[in-house]
Amino acid sequence: MARVLVVNPNSSVAVTERIEACVAPLQRVGDIRIDVVRLPEGPPGIQCQRDVEQVVQPLLARIEAEKADANVIACFSDPGLYAAREIAHGPVFGIAESAILTALSRGSRFGILAILPNSIPRHLRYAGAMGVLDRMAGDRALGLTVADLADADRTFDRLCSVGATLRDTDGADVLILGCAGMAHLRERLAEHLQIPVVEPTQAAVANACAAVTLGW
């Protein structure tokens, strides 16, 4: 049986469980096992560039040791993505890169729902490096920490408010959830706003399953 490894680079059990739940439907894709793990040595949430940098080495060590058929880095900053591609046994997918590429196939202009304002410069650098800034409608923050995302009602209210601004003011016709910790709210948000909403880990795991199944 082929194996896809999904690594949450933070230490949060709650976030890891939400990631596991959101990719559960993809367990039915072919003869593939999807293993979702966390980094116990990581911070509770990856919320700044320092957090991104400090998880790279333990993340690379985990991916190298696991030797999975395909790998997913389940953090919207895609820490260590290019280094992981050099050392991994199989292909490596970052959830931010996968989400943006998926969004481009679902709409003309995408908007990102960041958790904190200091996340936005990282997102803009990444979109610039990918050459897709002209397709980005906007990037707006919820003003919530990773820990705050545990309050589903509060998080959903903020997603609805900020998502509506991205849609109505910025002109986004597809939205991207800018943190893996919001995975459980994707369907509700898409129904509420009536536009496609991309959950990054689902996008990356779908790509990983396709790569394993088709031999990409």
TIDORO-989818 format. One record per residue: x, y, z of N, C-alpha, C in turn. Coordinates in pm, whole numbers, plus 50000, padded with zeros to 5 digits. Layout:
<kolvos>
<<X; Y; Z>; <X; Y; Z>; <X; Y; Z>>;
...
</kolvos>
This chain:
<kolvos>
<<50084; 49880; 50000>; <50000; 50000; 50000>; <50087; 50125; 50000>>;
<<50057; 50218; 49910>; <50130; 50345; 49905>; <50094; 50430; 50026>>;
<<50187; 50518; 50063>; <50168; 50597; 50185>; <50198; 50744; 50159>>;
<<50103; 50830; 50200>; <50122; 50974; 50194>; <50140; 51023; 50338>>;
<<50250; 51092; 50363>; <50279; 51148; 50495>; <50242; 51295; 50497>>;
<<50157; 51333; 50591>; <50118; 51473; 50610>; <50176; 51520; 50743>>;
<<50269; 51615; 50737>; <50335; 51662; 50858>; <50283; 51801; 50895>>;
<<50221; 51810; 51012>; <50187; 51939; 51071>; <50310; 51985; 51148>>;
<<50377; 52093; 51105>; <50503; 52131; 51169>; <50487; 52196; 51306>>;
<<50363; 52214; 51353>; <50351; 52263; 51491>; <50318; 52148; 51584>>;
<<50312; 52177; 51713>; <50294; 52071; 51813>; <50150; 52055; 51858>>;
<<50057; 52129; 51798>; <49918; 52128; 51844>; <49847; 51998; 51809>>;
<<49798; 51930; 51911>; <49720; 51808; 51890>; <49586; 51844; 51823>>;
<<49525; 51953; 51867>; <49395; 51993; 51813>; <49403; 52024; 51665>>;
<<49505; 52100; 51623>; <49521; 52133; 51482>; <49546; 52006; 51400>>;
<<49627; 51917; 51453>; <49657; 51792; 51383>; <49530; 51709; 51365>>;
<<49446; 51706; 51466>; <49320; 51631; 51455>; <49228; 51692; 51351>>;
<<49226; 51826; 51342>; <49142; 51891; 51241>; <49195; 51863; 51101>>;
<<49327; 51859; 51087>; <49385; 51825; 50956>; <49348; 51682; 50919>>;
<<49360; 51591; 51015>; <49328; 51451; 50988>; <49183; 51435; 50945>>;
<<49093; 51508; 51009>; <48951; 51499; 50974>; <48925; 51553; 50834>>;
<<48994; 51661; 50797>; <48965; 51723; 50668>; <49016; 51641; 50550>>;
<<49119; 51558; 50572>; <49170; 51476; 50461>; <49111; 51336; 50462>>;
<<49026; 51306; 50561>; <48969; 51172; 50572>; <48897; 51127; 50445>>;
<<48823; 51215; 50374>; <48757; 51169; 50251>; <48855; 51118; 50145>>;
<<48979; 51167; 50149>; <49077; 51126; 50050>; <49136; 50988; 50081>>;
<<49107; 50935; 50198>; <49152; 50799; 50230>; <49087; 50697; 50136>>;
<<48980; 50739; 50072>; <48909; 50647; 49982>; <48966; 50648; 49841>>;
<<49072; 50725; 49818>; <49131; 50736; 49685>; <49232; 50623; 49663>>;
<<49192; 50520; 49591>; <49284; 50413; 49556>; <49336; 50338; 49678>>;
<<49448; 50276; 49660>; <49510; 50194; 49765>; <49618; 50277; 49835>>;
<<49574; 50383; 49905>; <49667; 50478; 49965>; <49633; 50497; 50111>>;
<<49735; 50495; 50196>; <49718; 50528; 50337>; <49771; 50668; 50362>>;
<<49693; 50751; 50428>; <49734; 50888; 50460>; <49763; 50896; 50610>>;
<<49887; 50923; 50645>; <49926; 50936; 50785>; <49948; 51083; 50817>>;
<<49877; 51134; 50918>; <49890; 51272; 50961>; <49965; 51274; 51094>>;
<<50076; 51345; 51098>; <50157; 51351; 51219>; <50189; 51497; 51252>>;
<<50232; 51522; 51374>; <50274; 51655; 51417>; <50420; 51652; 51457>>;
<<50478; 51770; 51476>; <50615; 51780; 51527>; <50608; 51818; 51675>>;
<<50629; 51725; 51766>; <50623; 51758; 51908>; <50720; 51869; 51948>>;
<<50831; 51881; 51874>; <50930; 51984; 51907>; <50897; 52119; 51845>>;
<<50790; 52127; 51767>; <50750; 52252; 51705>; <50677; 52343; 51801>>;
<<50656; 52470; 51764>; <50579; 52563; 51847>; <50431; 52526; 51843>>;
<<50350; 52579; 51936>; <50206; 52550; 51935>; <50138; 52597; 51807>>;
<<50191; 52702; 51746>; <50139; 52751; 51619>; <50250; 52824; 51545>>;
<<50248; 52820; 51413>; <50349; 52889; 51334>; <50289; 53022; 51290>>;
<<50333; 53128; 51355>; <50268; 53257; 51340>; <50362; 53370; 51298>>;
<<50491; 53342; 51286>; <50586; 53445; 51245>; <50702; 53376; 51173>>;
<<50790; 53458; 51111>; <50900; 53401; 51034>; <50994; 53320; 51122>>;
<<51013; 53364; 51246>; <51099; 53287; 51337>; <51044; 53146; 51358>>;
<<50912; 53135; 51376>; <50851; 53002; 51390>; <50875; 52918; 51266>>;
<<50863; 52981; 51149>; <50885; 52909; 51023>; <51027; 52852; 51018>>;
<<51124; 52936; 51050>; <51264; 52894; 51040>; <51299; 52784; 51139>>;
<<51242; 52789; 51260>; <51286; 52694; 51363>; <51233; 52553; 51341>>;
<<51129; 52537; 51259>; <51078; 52401; 51238>; <51141; 52332; 51119>>;
<<51221; 52402; 51041>; <51270; 52344; 50916>; <51355; 52220; 50941>>;
<<51452; 52227; 51029>; <51542; 52112; 51048>; <51470; 51989; 51104>>;
<<51388; 52002; 51211>; <51316; 51882; 51256>; <51217; 51830; 51152>>;
<<51159; 51920; 51074>; <51067; 51878; 50968>; <51140; 51796; 50862>>;
<<51256; 51844; 50820>; <51334; 51772; 50719>; <51377; 51635; 50772>>;
<<51416; 51631; 50898>; <51458; 51503; 50957>; <51343; 51403; 50958>>;
<<51224; 51451; 50988>; <51107; 51361; 50992>; <51074; 51309; 50853>>;
<<51073; 51398; 50755>; <51041; 51356; 50618>; <51145; 51258; 50566>>;
<<51271; 51286; 50592>; <51378; 51198; 50544>; <51368; 51060; 50609>>;
<<51336; 51056; 50738>; <51330; 50929; 50810>; <51208; 50845; 50770>>;
<<51097; 50909; 50738>; <50972; 50836; 50712>; <50972; 50765; 50578>>;
<<51042; 50820; 50478>; <51051; 50758; 50345>; <50913; 50724; 50286>>;
<<50821; 50820; 50296>; <50686; 50800; 50241>; <50688; 50810; 50089>>;
<<50584; 50759; 50026>; <50573; 50764; 49881>; <50546; 50907; 49832>>;
<<50481; 50988; 49915>; <50460; 51130; 49888>; <50444; 51200; 50022>>;
<<50475; 51330; 50023>; <50479; 51405; 50149>; <50405; 51538; 50134>>;
<<50341; 51581; 50243>; <50273; 51710; 50246>; <50319; 51786; 50369>>;
<<50361; 51912; 50348>; <50397; 52000; 50459>; <50273; 52083; 50490>>;
<<50208; 52054; 50603>; <50078; 52112; 50635>; <50091; 52240; 50718>>;
<<50157; 52338; 50659>; <50167; 52472; 50717>; <50163; 52570; 50602>>;
<<50085; 52677; 50615>; <50064; 52767; 50502>; <50187; 52849; 50466>>;
<<50292; 52842; 50547>; <50418; 52907; 50510>; <50509; 52815; 50429>>;
<<50467; 52688; 50410>; <50548; 52590; 50336>; <50693; 52586; 50383>>;
<<50718; 52573; 50516>; <50857; 52575; 50564>; <50938; 52459; 50509>>;
<<51059; 52490; 50462>; <51152; 52386; 50417>; <51111; 52313; 50292>>;
<<51019; 52368; 50214>; <50964; 52295; 50099>; <51071; 52256; 49998>>;
<<51157; 52350; 49960>; <51255; 52320; 49855>; <51365; 52229; 49906>>;
<<51403; 52246; 50032>; <51502; 52155; 50091>; <51444; 52014; 50103>>;
<<51316; 52005; 50141>; <51253; 51874; 50154>; <51249; 51801; 50020>>;
<<51231; 51875; 49913>; <51228; 51812; 49782>; <51364; 51755; 49743>>;
<<51469; 51806; 49802>; <51603; 51754; 49774>; <51630; 51622; 49846>>;
<<51567; 51601; 49963>; <51605; 51485; 50045>; <51495; 51380; 50059>>;
<<51373; 51411; 50017>; <51262; 51319; 50039>; <51267; 51199; 49945>>;
<<51210; 51090; 49992>; <51201; 50968; 49912>; <51103; 50986; 49796>>;
<<50994; 51058; 49821>; <50893; 51081; 49718>; <50868; 51230; 49700>>;
<<50774; 51270; 49616>; <50745; 51412; 49593>; <50695; 51479; 49720>>;
<<50717; 51611; 49727>; <50676; 51690; 49844>; <50587; 51805; 49797>>;
<<50474; 51821; 49863>; <50378; 51926; 49829>; <50362; 52020; 49948>>;
<<50374; 52150; 49921>; <50345; 52250; 50023>; <50200; 52292; 50010>>;
<<50134; 52315; 50124>; <49991; 52343; 50114>; <49962; 52482; 50058>>;
<<50050; 52579; 50082>; <50026; 52712; 50025>; <50038; 52708; 49873>>;
<<50145; 52649; 49824>; <50165; 52639; 49680>; <50048; 52563; 49616>>;
<<50009; 52451; 49675>; <49899; 52371; 49620>; <49768; 52447; 49621>>;
<<49744; 52521; 49730>; <49618; 52596; 49740>; <49610; 52706; 49635>>;
<<49719; 52777; 49615>; <49720; 52884; 49517>; <49698; 52829; 49376>>;
<<49767; 52720; 49344>; <49751; 52660; 49212>; <49608; 52609; 49191>>;
<<49549; 52553; 49296>; <49411; 52506; 49287>; <49315; 52623; 49269>>;
<<49338; 52730; 49346>; <49251; 52848; 49337>; <49254; 52908; 49197>>;
<<49371; 52907; 49134>; <49382; 52962; 48999>; <49299; 52884; 48899>>;
<<49269; 52759; 48931>; <49187; 52677; 48841>; <49039; 52691; 48870>>;
<<49004; 52761; 48980>; <48863; 52775; 49019>; <48808; 52915; 49002>>;
<<48894; 53013; 48982>; <48847; 53149; 48968>; <48948; 53238; 48900>>;
<<48909; 53363; 48875>; <48998; 53457; 48809>; <49092; 53526; 48907>>;
<<49041; 53556; 49029>; <49121; 53628; 49128>; <49096; 53567; 49266>>;
<<49203; 53532; 49335>; <49188; 53465; 49464>; <49218; 53561; 49580>>;
<<49154; 53534; 49693>; <49181; 53607; 49815>; <49226; 53511; 49923>>;
<<49314; 53556; 50010>; <49366; 53472; 50118>; <49313; 53523; 50251>>;
<<49265; 53431; 50333>; <49220; 53461; 50468>; <49333; 53427; 50564>>;
<<49414; 53525; 50599>; <49526; 53506; 50691>; <49474; 53504; 50834>>;
<<49555; 53451; 50926>; <49513; 53455; 51065>; <49555; 53586; 51133>>;
<<49678; 53631; 51109>; <49731; 53752; 51173>; <49789; 53847; 51068>>;
<<49793; 53975; 51096>; <49850; 54070; 50999>; <49995; 54040; 50961>>;
<<50075; 53986; 51057>; <50215; 53960; 51022>; <50232; 53839; 50931>>;
<<50123; 53767; 50903>; <50129; 53658; 50805>; <50128; 53711; 50662>>;
<<50068; 53828; 50643>; <50044; 53879; 50508>; <50173; 53904; 50430>>;
<<50278; 53966; 50490>; <50402; 53983; 50412>; <50460; 53852; 50361>>;
<<50449; 53744; 50440>; <50500; 53614; 50394>; <50418; 53565; 50274>>;
<<50287; 53582; 50283>; <50202; 53539; 50172>; <50233; 53617; 50045>>;
<<50254; 53748; 50060>; <50283; 53831; 49943>; <50417; 53793; 49880>>;
<<50517; 53765; 49965>; <50647; 53721; 49911>; <50631; 53591; 49832>>;
<<50551; 53501; 49886>; <50533; 53371; 49821>; <50459; 53386; 49688>>;
<<50350; 53463; 49691>; <50275; 53484; 49566>; <50361; 53554; 49463>>;
<<50446; 53646; 49509>; <50538; 53713; 49416>; <50637; 53616; 49356>>;
<<50691; 53527; 49440>; <50787; 53428; 49390>; <50722; 53333; 49291>>;
<<50592; 53307; 49308>; <50520; 53220; 49216>; <50476; 53294; 49090>>;
<<50487; 53427; 49091>; <50449; 53505; 48974>; <50300; 53520; 48955>>;
<<50223; 53520; 49067>; <50077; 53525; 49054>; <50014; 53645; 49124>>;
<<50094; 53746; 49155>; <50039; 53862; 49225>; <49928; 53931; 49146>>;
<<49936; 53923; 49014>; <49833; 53988; 48933>; <49699; 53915; 48942>>;
<<49699; 53794; 48994>; <49575; 53717; 49013>; <49527; 53720; 49158>>;
<<49602; 53788; 49246>; <49563; 53797; 49386>; <49476; 53920; 49409>>;
<<49353; 53898; 49453>; <49261; 54008; 49480>; <49296; 54078; 49611>>;
<<49338; 54000; 49710>; <49369; 54059; 49840>; <49410; 53953; 49940>>;
<<49463; 53999; 50051>; <49504; 53911; 50161>; <49467; 53986; 50289>>;
<<49371; 53935; 50362>; <49322; 54004; 50482>; <49327; 53912; 50603>>;
<<49357; 53970; 50719>; <49376; 53893; 50841>; <49249; 53886; 50925>>;
<<49230; 53771; 50991>; <49119; 53754; 51084>; <49148; 53820; 51218>>;
<<49277; 53836; 51250>; <49314; 53888; 51380>; <49302; 53783; 51489>>;
<<49324; 53657; 51454>; <49315; 53546; 51549>; <49446; 53468; 51550>>;
<<49486; 53418; 51667>; <49603; 53332; 51676>; <49562; 53188; 51643>>;
<<49660; 53100; 51631>; <49630; 52958; 51609>; <49548; 52903; 51724>>;
<<49581; 52943; 51847>; <49505; 52897; 51963>; <49361; 52947; 51958>>;
<<49340; 53069; 51910>; <49205; 53125; 51901>; <49116; 53046; 51806>>;
<<49176; 52978; 51709>; <49098; 52904; 51610>; <49018; 52790; 51672>>;
<<49053; 52753; 51796>; <48979; 52647; 51865>; <48834; 52687; 51892>>;
<<48808; 52818; 51897>; <48671; 52869; 51914>; <48607; 52875; 51776>>;
<<48536; 52768; 51739>; <48484; 52756; 51603>; <48384; 52864; 51568>>;
<<48298; 52902; 51662>; <48197; 53003; 51632>; <48261; 53139; 51606>>;
<<48355; 53177; 51692>; <48424; 53305; 51673>; <48501; 53306; 51542>>;
<<48570; 53196; 51514>; <48649; 53187; 51391>; <48558; 53195; 51269>>;
<<48446; 53126; 51272>; <48356; 53128; 51157>; <48299; 53267; 51134>>;
<<48265; 53336; 51241>; <48214; 53473; 51226>; <48318; 53563; 51158>>;
<<48443; 53550; 51200>; <48549; 53632; 51140>; <48571; 53591; 50994>>;
<<48568; 53461; 50965>; <48584; 53415; 50828>; <48474; 53472; 50738>>;
<<48353; 53472; 50786>; <48241; 53523; 50708>; <48258; 53673; 50680>>;
<<48296; 53748; 50784>; <48311; 53893; 50770>; <48426; 53929; 50677>>;
<<48544; 53871; 50702>; <48662; 53903; 50621>; <48647; 53845; 50481>>;
<<48589; 53727; 50471>; <48567; 53667; 50340>; <48474; 53749; 50254>>;
<<48370; 53805; 50314>; <48278; 53890; 50240>; <48347; 54016; 50188>>;
<<48439; 54071; 50268>; <48516; 54188; 50224>; <48605; 54153; 50106>>;
<<48672; 54039; 50113>; <48756; 53995; 50002>; <48672; 53976; 49875>>;
<<48552; 53923; 49891>; <48464; 53899; 49776>; <48405; 54030; 49721>>;
<<48348; 54111; 49809>; <48269; 54226; 49764>; <48352; 54352; 49740>>;
<<48457; 54371; 49820>; <48539; 54492; 49807>; <48662; 54468; 49720>>;
<<48728; 54353; 49741>; <48852; 54326; 49669>; <48831; 54254; 49537>>;
<<48716; 54192; 49519>; <48686; 54127; 49392>; <48732; 53983; 49380>>;
<<48754; 53916; 49493>; <48794; 53775; 49489>; <48675; 53689; 49450>>;
<<48696; 53592; 49360>; <48590; 53498; 49328>; <48623; 53357; 49373>>;
<<48733; 53341; 49445>; <48768; 53216; 49512>; <48855; 53254; 49632>>;
<<48835; 53184; 49743>; <48908; 53214; 49866>; <48995; 53097; 49907>>;
<<49105; 53129; 49975>; <49196; 53029; 50029>; <49203; 53048; 50180>>;
<<49185; 52941; 50255>; <49203; 52945; 50400>; <49353; 52949; 50429>>;
<<49399; 53053; 50497>; <49543; 53073; 50516>; <49603; 53007; 50637>>;
<<49540; 52900; 50687>; <49597; 52825; 50800>; <49529; 52689; 50804>>;
<<49608; 52585; 50828>; <49553; 52449; 50833>; <49455; 52431; 50948>>;
<<49462; 52518; 51049>; <49374; 52506; 51165>; <49230; 52543; 51138>>;
<<49198; 52593; 51017>; <49062; 52631; 50984>; <48994; 52529; 50893>>;
<<49056; 52414; 50876>; <49011; 52316; 50778>; <48866; 52274; 50796>>;
<<48821; 52262; 50920>; <48687; 52210; 50947>; <48576; 52307; 50909>>;
<<48611; 52431; 50872>; <48510; 52532; 50843>; <48494; 52560; 50693>>;
<<48567; 52490; 50610>; <48566; 52520; 50466>; <48427; 52509; 50404>>;
<<48360; 52398; 50425>; <48231; 52376; 50359>; <48127; 52478; 50404>>;
<<48123; 52506; 50534>; <48027; 52606; 50586>; <48054; 52743; 50525>>;
<<48181; 52779; 50515>; <48215; 52910; 50462>; <48178; 52921; 50314>>;
<<48208; 52818; 50237>; <48175; 52819; 50093>; <48024; 52832; 50073>>;
<<47947; 52762; 50155>; <47802; 52769; 50144>; <47752; 52908; 50182>>;
<<47812; 52966; 50288>; <47768; 53097; 50335>; <47800; 53206; 50234>>;
<<47920; 53204; 50177>; <47963; 53311; 50086>; <47927; 53284; 49940>>;
<<47892; 53159; 49910>; <47852; 53121; 49774>; <47962; 53143; 49670>>;
<<48087; 53117; 49712>; <48199; 53112; 49619>; <48289; 52996; 49661>>;
<<48375; 52944; 49572>; <48463; 52834; 49610>; <48560; 52876; 49721>>;
<<48582; 52785; 49813>; <48681; 52804; 49919>; <48777; 52686; 49916>>;
<<48905; 52714; 49902>; <49007; 52609; 49893>; <49068; 52587; 50031>>;
<<49066; 52462; 50076>; <49135; 52425; 50199>; <49273; 52373; 50159>>;
<<49381; 52436; 50202>; <49513; 52406; 50149>; <49561; 52262; 50168>>;
<<49535; 52203; 50285>; <49582; 52066; 50306>; <49508; 51968; 50218>>;
<<49378; 51989; 50200>; <49304; 51904; 50107>; <49361; 51914; 49966>>;
<<49393; 52036; 49923>; <49449; 52055; 49789>; <49582; 51982; 49775>>;
<<49668; 51994; 49875>; <49801; 51931; 49868>; <49791; 51779; 49875>>;
<<49705; 51727; 49963>; <49692; 51581; 49975>; <49628; 51523; 49849>>;
<<49535; 51596; 49789>; <49478; 51550; 49662>; <49588; 51539; 49556>>;
<<49677; 51637; 49552>; <49789; 51633; 49458>; <49882; 51516; 49488>>;
<<49906; 51493; 49616>; <49995; 51384; 49656>; <49935; 51249; 49617>>;
<<49804; 51231; 49640>; <49740; 51107; 49603>; <49744; 51085; 49452>>;
<<49722; 51194; 49377>; <49729; 51182; 49231>; <49870; 51144; 49186>>;
<<49971; 51204; 49250>; <50110; 51173; 49213>; <50143; 51027; 49237>>;
<<50096; 50974; 49351>; <50122; 50834; 49384>; <50045; 50741; 49289>>;
<<49919; 50774; 49267>; <49834; 50687; 49184>; <49879; 50686; 49039>>;
<<49919; 50801; 48986>; <49953; 50813; 48844>; <50102; 50803; 48816>>;
<<50182; 50797; 48923>; <50327; 50786; 48903>; <50391; 50912; 48856>>;
<<50338; 51030; 48894>; <50397; 51156; 48855>; <50533; 51174; 48918>>;
</kolvos>
